[in-house]
Amino acid sequence: MIILPELYILAYCVFLLIFSIGKEKKERANFARLGAAIGLILTALTLGMEGEILGAAYRVDLFSQVFKILILLGLFLVLSAGGNRGDAPREYEAEYFMFLGFSTLGLMMLVSAVELISLVIALEISSFSLYVVVPLRQAQTRGQMEAAMKYLFFGAMSTGIMLYGMGYLYGLAHSTYLSEIALKLPSVIHQPMAVFALLLVLAGFFFKLSLFPLHFWTPDIYEGSSNTTATFIATIPKLAAAALLIRIVQLAHGAAADFTNVLMVLAACSMTMGNLVALLQKDLKRLLAYSGIAHAGYLMIGLVALSKDGYAAVIFYSLVYLFMNLGAFYVILVLSRKGENLNVDHLAGLARRSPLLALTLATAAFALAGIPPTGGFTGKFFLLISAFEAGHLAIVIIAAVNTVISIFYYLNLVRMSYSREAASPEPLHLSVTQKALCYLFLAVILYLGILPFDLLNFFGNIL
């Protein structure tokens, strides 16, 4: 029962594989959404269960189960946002959803893995599935194959760096179990080799999180992949990466100042580079890619605190980021009828064409910019408070300055939607499902901004 969610998602992927074998290629989007919803319910039913399997290399506890719920919730919302048309070619639709399912399975395994080899296997299951879906795009572009090759190359490189660091960790602790490494590491953390090993291990998760300096793949992959694939990559892997970063960084309690200083430098570079380059972007997906790089830096601020409050703030901000990013990408999914890439000018007149969709975009943009009363504001506030209480004033100031910079390009999206007239102001008629998703994103983003404390306390208690 403790691995019921993983077994179910595996069966879900096998059924989709069987569908892909048949000659008749029917639409599989409804089945994929229904399967994700059932998986979400089953995971919720296992929330209180705890246990260890595979020689204690795989741990099921409240921490891992909460993240599995968030991951499956993200999968369900991504599939729902994609609608029935799908961005993959019709003849590969079953395979497309199957590989998204396998990637989700890898991410679910990742949050329960507490041993280095298990971490690598789970990470590769997730990554290899995404390498396959990136080039599957109905709206053919010259950049999609280039994007797939870049994703594969950077993924292989980050995995090699991570394995190199794991070798050093094993040499220092004589074990691959995180619990045993945690016992050994405090006595050697002040050695340069230990700091170096930890940073190399974290590099693999920096890749998933799009954190500087392993961020270069992000804008090209977002632009070259289909809109649904970009939405998946931009949201769900970030949850698993945040969970594993918390587990790995917890090993460094009482860490040397060098370790936290390196993390702060990476956070500052990621925030600054992401926000400055985003100011120049016209393509919406590239803009959101650089926005994601900047938000990876914000997320690192909570880890720098090396405190329970900081880790709880990271989990809370990961949840907020899931919904505000989904809200922004959902507008792209609705507006791009044929799966084409959109630029900022395509938002002109959106408020007149569809007031609800424009309000969803505005709320998501306000949240991404950190404007109250959205969840983005409270999430950043908790992250900055945790770093300030840990004595890291410099990174707090840098984050505040970057937040001001980001306001320019986020509010430009709102300005285009409300102040510019469309060339052809054809009304957008949203279906009942589309309206429901808009209201869901609006409600959750505002709820997390106005009433955040219950969830924040809950996240603090699962650590």
Secondary structure, 3 states (H helix, E strand, C coil): CCCHHHHHHHHHHHHHHHHHHCCCCCCCHHHHHHHHHHHHHHHHHCCCCCEEECCCCEEECHHHHHHHHHHHHHHHHHHHHHCCCCCCCHHHHHHHHHHHHHHHHHHHHHHHECEHHHHHHHHHHHHHHHHHHCCCCCCCCCHHHHHHHHHHHHHHHHHHHHHHHHHHHHHHHCCCEHHHHHHHHHHCCCCHHHHHHHHHHHHHHHHHHCCCCCCCCHHHHHHHCCHHHHHHHHHHHHHHHHHHHHHHHHHHCCCCHHHHHHHHHHHHHHHHHHHHHHCCCCEHHHHHHHHHHHHHHHHHHHHHCCCHHHHHHHHHHHHHHHHHHHHHHHHHHHHCCCCCCCEHHHHCCHHHHCHHHHHHHHHHHHHHHCCCCCHHHHHHHHHHHHHHHCCCHHHHHHHHHHHHHHHHHHHHHHHHHHHCCCCCCCCCCCCHHHHHHHHHHHHHHHHHHHCCHHHHHHHHHCC
